[in-house]
Amino acid sequence: MELKWTKLFLISLISITMTLLFLVSNVEEQYDPNIHVTFIQPLKGKKTSDSAIKKYNFKEILVLISASILMANISQVIQREEDKKTILFWNSYWHWKYFQMGVGNRGFQNCSRYQNCFTTTRRSKLRDPHIIINAIVFHGVGMNMKEIKNLREVRTKLAEFNQGIDPLFILFLFESPKGANLNSPLLQDFFNVTYTYRTSADLFVPYGAFVAKNSKSLDGIIGQSWKKNPSRNATPLDIVPLNNRSKEIAWIVSHCQTENHREKYVKELKDLKSLPIDIFGKCGKHLEFPSREDIDSGYAQIAKDYKFYLAFENSDCSEYITEKFFFALKFGLLPIAMGGLSKEDYRKVAPPNSYLHVKDYDSPESLMKKLEIISKNETLFNSYFWWREFYTIEKKIFKENVRCQLCQLLNEQPDFKSKNDYSHLIEYWNKCST
């Protein structure tokens, strides 16, 4: 019975300890440093000698040891909280209140260098004397200009409420300049950090990228020296053979009227009555995307049936090349690109002969003639996938990596100075062709 009781006691104690540690380390919004300071008091009593220890029975010693371990772990948590870097999300990134970075500390626990960053949505913490706000993140779409005006007026005083720290103001934006109006004079010289898909961003996150196989580094993915297209016509083993695809061109679209009039170009292609174009989404003819829950499996299903994909952006703006282009490449569809400020934007992010671009053709008719030739020639079709021997398409890894970069920046460069001039944000951001 004694042994059984001991085992039960030990299991219960461990369970309680782990539960307390989990609660202490993961509760973000309810955390109050004063609670922990008053909760943990030095143990009072006489100095314990070796002879005194011998008077304790096994159960009592076990309790003391476990309590010591628990207190040590809580002390470590307190120390971590004292050193923590807090990121305040001012508004929402669409329906993601925490900008896909996780609640509290969850998004930073796997970072290699710093794991002491925490996220919050509570603006009231700007006046909390126990909390230092190290960065304020703004989604560039839907900002309230009255709030921005008020922030500009009190910005010089923020440090008074924030233990002398001036928080970094971060512009978080993955929309086209045409979809995010940053033309207000109130935004000039407001931000000091950018977190976007632009290669010049302080925190750069592409919609996708070619990464060399077996590479452990994400450096040099933009403007890299691409491997040469091999002369041999190797058949990619990881895509559906051309002859097994019964359909021609697919397009997934729900934004029907756009700045670059892509819908007009598609209509001209359809009017040629050559290769059929199936349109999925709100702008199509009742064709539903194969999987709303899983984007990857949806594109994979389309790639089983179709040969080409219209990777048409809604505007032609600098470096605005979204996931539609990279999804097509990833799943073995030959993308036909429209977008970017120029064709050079695509040359920086994708190796040659891995896609088609509408600006390489004089008209929709000349493009369609090229597609007809490729559609009937499996060797020619496969030649556009030569790169799969050397590269993979990555996306998620960059989101995870950049949040760690943000945490590192807050730890190592609290007074960060950007290489970009955000005093002229309008000129910096609004780079689009007419």
C-alpha positions in Angstrom: 0.0 0.0 0.0 2.9 2.3 0.9 4.4 1.9 -2.6 1.1 2.4 -4.3 0.4 5.6 -2.4 3.8 6.9 -3.2 3.3 6.3 -7.0 -0.1 8.0 -6.9 1.3 10.9 -5.0 4.2 11.3 -7.4 2.0 11.2 -10.5 -0.4 13.7 -9.0 2.4 16.1 -8.0 3.9 15.9 -11.4 0.6 16.6 -13.0 -0.1 19.6 -10.8 3.4 20.9 -11.5 3.1 20.6 -15.2 -0.4 22.2 -15.2 0.9 25.2 -13.2 3.9 25.7 -15.4 1.6 25.5 -18.5 -0.8 28.1 -17.1 2.0 30.4 -16.0 3.9 30.3 -19.3 0.9 30.4 -21.6 -1.6 32.8 -20.0 -1.0 36.1 -21.9 -3.8 38.4 -21.5 -4.4 37.8 -17.8 -0.8 38.1 -16.8 0.0 40.6 -14.0 3.6 40.6 -12.8 2.5 41.8 -9.3 0.5 38.7 -8.7 3.6 36.5 -9.2 5.8 38.8 -7.1 3.5 38.6 -4.1 2.7 35.0 -4.7 6.3 33.8 -4.3 7.7 34.5 -0.9 10.9 33.2 0.7 10.5 30.2 2.8 10.6 31.1 6.5 12.0 29.0 9.2 15.2 27.7 10.7 18.3 26.9 8.7 18.1 23.2 7.6 21.0 21.0 8.4 22.0 17.6 7.1 20.9 16.0 10.4 17.6 17.7 10.2 16.9 16.3 6.8 17.3 12.8 8.1 14.3 13.3 10.3 11.9 13.8 7.3 10.2 10.6 6.0 10.2 9.7 2.3 6.9 11.4 1.6 8.0 14.7 3.2 11.3 14.8 1.3 9.4 14.1 -2.0 7.1 17.0 -1.3 10.0 19.4 -0.5 12.0 18.4 -3.6 9.0 18.8 -5.9 8.1 22.1 -4.3 11.7 23.3 -4.9 11.6 22.2 -8.5 8.2 24.0 -9.0 9.5 27.2 -7.4 12.6 27.2 -9.5 10.6 26.7 -12.7 8.2 29.5 -11.8 11.2 31.8 -11.1 12.5 31.0 -14.6 9.1 32.0 -16.0 9.2 35.3 -14.0 12.6 36.0 -15.3 11.4 35.4 -18.9 8.5 37.7 -18.4 10.7 40.4 -17.1 12.8 40.2 -20.3 9.9 39.7 -22.7 9.3 41.8 -25.8 5.7 42.6 -26.3 4.1 43.1 -29.8 0.8 45.0 -29.9 -1.5 44.4 -32.9 -3.4 47.6 -33.4 -6.0 46.3 -35.8 -6.8 43.0 -37.4 -5.2 41.3 -40.4 -8.5 40.4 -42.0 -10.0 37.8 -39.6 -6.6 37.0 -37.9 -6.5 39.1 -34.8 -3.0 37.8 -34.1 -1.7 38.2 -37.6 -1.0 34.5 -37.9 1.8 34.8 -35.3 0.0 33.0 -32.5 -1.4 34.2 -29.2 1.0 35.2 -26.6 4.3 33.4 -26.9 3.1 30.4 -29.0 4.5 31.7 -32.4 8.0 32.2 -31.0 8.6 29.0 -29.0 10.5 27.4 -31.9 12.8 30.3 -32.7 16.4 29.4 -32.5 17.8 32.6 -30.9 15.1 34.4 -29.0 11.8 33.0 -27.6 10.9 35.9 -25.4 8.4 37.7 -27.6 4.7 37.9 -26.8 1.7 39.2 -28.8 -1.4 41.1 -27.5 -4.4 42.9 -28.9 -5.0 45.0 -25.8 -4.3 48.6 -26.5 -4.8 49.3 -22.7 -1.4 47.8 -22.1 0.2 50.9 -23.5 -0.6 52.5 -20.1 0.2 49.4 -18.0 3.3 50.4 -15.9 4.3 46.7 -15.7 4.3 46.1 -19.5 6.7 47.5 -22.1 5.3 47.6 -25.6 8.2 47.1 -28.0 6.4 47.2 -31.3 2.9 48.1 -32.6 1.8 46.4 -35.8 -0.7 47.9 -38.2 -2.4 46.1 -41.0 -2.2 48.5 -43.9 -5.8 47.8 -45.0 -8.6 49.3 -43.0 -6.6 51.7 -40.8 -8.7 54.3 -39.0 -7.2 57.6 -39.9 -8.7 59.3 -36.8 -6.8 56.9 -34.7 -3.6 57.4 -36.7 -4.0 61.2 -36.2 -4.4 60.8 -32.5 -1.4 58.5 -32.4 0.8 61.0 -34.2 -0.2 63.6 -31.7 0.7 61.5 -28.6 3.6 59.6 -30.2 6.3 61.6 -28.4 4.6 60.9 -25.1 4.3 57.2 -25.5 7.6 56.6 -23.9 6.4 58.2 -20.7 3.8 55.4 -20.3 6.2 52.8 -21.7 9.1 52.9 -19.3 11.1 55.2 -21.6 10.8 52.9 -24.7 9.6 54.2 -28.0 7.8 51.3 -29.7 8.5 50.5 -33.3 5.6 51.2 -35.7 5.4 48.4 -38.2 3.5 48.4 -41.5 2.2 44.9 -42.2 0.9 44.6 -45.7 0.5 41.9 -48.3 -2.0 43.6 -50.7 -1.3 45.4 -53.9 -0.9 49.2 -53.6 -4.1 49.4 -55.6 -5.9 47.5 -52.8 -4.4 49.4 -49.9 -4.8 53.1 -49.9 -1.6 54.6 -48.3 -2.0 58.0 -49.8 -3.0 59.8 -46.6 -0.4 62.5 -45.5 -1.0 61.2 -42.0 1.0 58.1 -42.9 4.1 60.0 -44.1 6.9 59.4 -41.7 4.6 57.4 -39.5 6.1 53.9 -39.8 9.7 52.9 -39.2 9.5 49.2 -40.2 7.9 47.4 -43.1 6.7 43.8 -43.0 5.7 42.9 -46.6 6.4 40.9 -49.7 8.6 43.7 -51.2 12.3 42.7 -51.3 13.3 46.0 -49.8 11.1 45.4 -46.8 12.8 45.4 -43.4 11.0 42.1 -42.7 10.6 40.3 -46.1 8.0 37.6 -46.6 7.5 36.4 -50.2 4.3 34.7 -51.3 6.5 31.9 -52.3 10.0 31.2 -53.5 12.3 28.7 -55.3 14.6 27.2 -52.7 17.5 25.0 -53.8 17.0 21.3 -52.8 18.9 20.3 -49.6 19.6 23.9 -48.8 19.5 24.9 -45.2 19.6 28.6 -45.9 16.9 31.0 -47.1 19.5 33.5 -48.2 19.8 34.5 -51.9 16.3 33.4 -52.9 15.7 36.6 -54.8 17.8 37.6 -57.7 19.8 34.4 -57.3 22.0 33.0 -60.1 19.6 30.4 -61.5 20.8 27.0 -62.6 20.8 26.6 -66.3 18.1 24.8 -68.1 19.6 21.4 -68.9 19.8 20.5 -72.6 18.4 17.0 -72.0 14.7 16.7 -71.9 14.2 15.0 -68.6 10.7 14.0 -67.7 9.7 15.2 -64.3 8.5 12.3 -62.2 6.5 14.3 -59.7 3.9 15.8 -61.9 0.9 14.3 -63.8 1.9 13.4 -67.3 0.5 15.7 -70.0 -1.4 12.9 -71.8 -3.3 12.1 -68.6 -4.7 15.7 -68.4 -8.0 16.0 -70.2 -8.5 19.7 -69.7 -6.6 22.8 -70.8 -6.7 26.1 -68.9 -7.9 26.8 -65.4 -8.4 30.1 -63.6 -9.5 30.7 -60.0 -10.9 34.2 -59.5 -13.4 36.0 -57.2 -12.3 39.6 -57.9 -14.2 40.3 -61.2 -13.4 43.9 -61.9 -9.7 44.8 -61.6 -7.2 47.7 -62.1 -5.3 45.9 -64.9 -8.4 44.6 -66.7 -7.3 41.0 -66.6 -10.9 39.9 -67.1 -10.9 41.7 -70.5 -7.7 39.8 -71.6 -9.3 36.5 -70.5 -12.5 37.3 -72.5 -10.3 37.8 -75.6 -8.7 34.5 -75.0 -12.1 32.8 -74.6 -13.5 34.5 -77.7 -10.8 32.8 -79.8 -12.6 29.5 -79.2 -9.4 27.5 -79.2 -8.3 26.0 -75.9 -11.2 26.1 -73.4 -10.8 28.1 -70.2 -12.6 26.9 -67.0 -13.2 29.6 -64.4 -13.5 28.7 -60.8 -14.8 31.1 -58.1 -17.3 33.9 -58.0 -16.4 35.1 -61.5 -16.9 31.7 -63.1 -19.8 29.6 -64.3 -20.7 27.7 -61.1 -17.4 25.9 -60.9 -16.4 25.4 -57.3 -12.8 25.2 -56.1 -12.2 21.5 -55.3 -11.4 22.1 -51.6 -12.1 25.2 -49.6 -10.7 23.8 -46.5 -7.3 22.8 -48.0 -5.8 25.0 -50.6 -3.0 22.6 -51.4 -5.2 19.7 -52.1 -7.5 21.9 -54.2 -4.6 23.0 -56.5 -3.3 19.4 -56.6 -6.7 18.2 -57.8 -6.8 20.9 -60.5 -3.3 19.9 -61.6 -4.5 16.3 -62.3 -6.9 17.6 -65.0 -5.5 20.8 -66.3 -2.3 21.8 -68.2 -2.2 25.6 -67.8 -3.1 28.1 -65.1 -3.8 31.8 -65.5 -1.7 33.3 -62.7 -3.2 36.8 -63.3 -2.8 39.4 -60.6 -5.4 42.1 -60.0 -2.9 44.9 -60.6 0.5 45.4 -62.2 2.5 46.7 -59.3 6.1 46.3 -58.1 6.9 42.8 -57.0 3.3 41.9 -56.4 3.4 38.2 -57.3 1.1 36.3 -55.2 0.5 32.7 -54.1 -1.5 31.8 -57.3 1.8 31.9 -59.3 3.7 29.7 -56.8 0.8 27.3 -56.2 0.7 26.6 -60.0 4.4 25.9 -60.0 4.3 23.7 -56.9 1.6 21.4 -58.2 2.8 21.0 -61.8 0.6 23.5 -63.7 2.3 25.7 -66.3 1.5 29.3 -65.1 0.7 32.1 -67.5 1.7 35.2 -65.6 0.2 38.7 -65.6 1.5 41.2 -63.1 4.5 42.9 -61.7 5.7 46.3 -62.6 7.7 44.7 -65.4 8.8 41.2 -66.5 11.9 41.8 -64.5 9.9 41.2 -61.3 9.3 37.6 -62.4 12.9 37.1 -63.6 14.0 37.8 -60.0 11.8 35.2 -58.4 11.5 32.4 -61.0 14.1 30.6 -63.2 13.9 31.1 -67.0 11.6 28.8 -68.9 9.5 27.9 -65.9 6.4 30.1 -66.9 4.9 32.2 -69.7 4.2 35.9 -69.3 1.6 37.8 -71.3 4.0 40.6 -72.1 6.1 38.2 -74.1 3.3 38.0 -76.7 1.9 40.7 -78.9 -1.7 39.8 -78.4 -4.0 37.2 -76.7 -4.1 35.5 -80.1 -0.3 35.0 -80.3 -0.3 33.7 -76.7 -3.1 31.2 -77.5 -1.1 29.9 -80.6 1.8 29.2 -78.3 -0.4 27.4 -75.8 -1.8 25.2 -78.6 1.6 24.1 -79.6 2.7 23.3 -76.0 -0.6 21.5 -75.3 0.1 18.9 -78.0 3.8 18.3 -77.2 4.6 16.5 -74.0 8.3 16.9 -74.5 7.9 20.7 -74.8 5.5 20.8 -71.9 7.9 18.9 -69.7 10.7 21.3 -70.6 9.0 24.0 -68.5 9.5 21.8 -65.4 13.2 21.3 -65.7 13.7 23.3 -62.5 12.0 20.6 -60.3 15.3 18.6 -60.3 17.0 21.5 -58.5 14.4 23.5 -56.6 11.3 23.2 -54.4 8.6 25.8 -53.9 8.4 27.0 -50.3 6.0 29.4 -48.6 5.1 28.5 -45.0 8.7 28.5 -43.9 9.1 32.2 -44.6 6.2 33.1 -42.3 7.7 31.2 -39.5 11.2 32.5 -40.2 10.2 36.2 -40.3 8.4 36.2 -36.9 11.7 35.0 -35.4 13.5 37.8 -37.3 11.0 40.2 -35.7 11.7 38.9 -32.3 15.5 39.1 -32.9 15.1 42.7 -34.1 13.3 43.6 -30.9 16.0 42.0 -28.8 19.1 43.3 -30.7 18.0 46.5 -32.3 15.3 48.2 -30.2 16.1 51.5 -31.8 16.0 50.1 -35.3 16.7 52.4 -38.2 15.3 51.3 -41.6 17.3 51.4 -44.8 14.2 52.8 -46.5 12.8 56.4 -46.3 9.3 56.1 -45.0 8.9 59.9 -44.8 7.9 59.5 -48.4 5.7 56.4 -48.0 3.5 57.2 -50.9 6.4 57.2 -53.3 8.0 54.2 -51.7 4.9 52.0 -51.9 2.8 53.1 -54.9 4.8 51.7 -57.7 2.4 50.5 -60.3 2.0 50.6 -64.1 -1.0 52.5 -65.4 
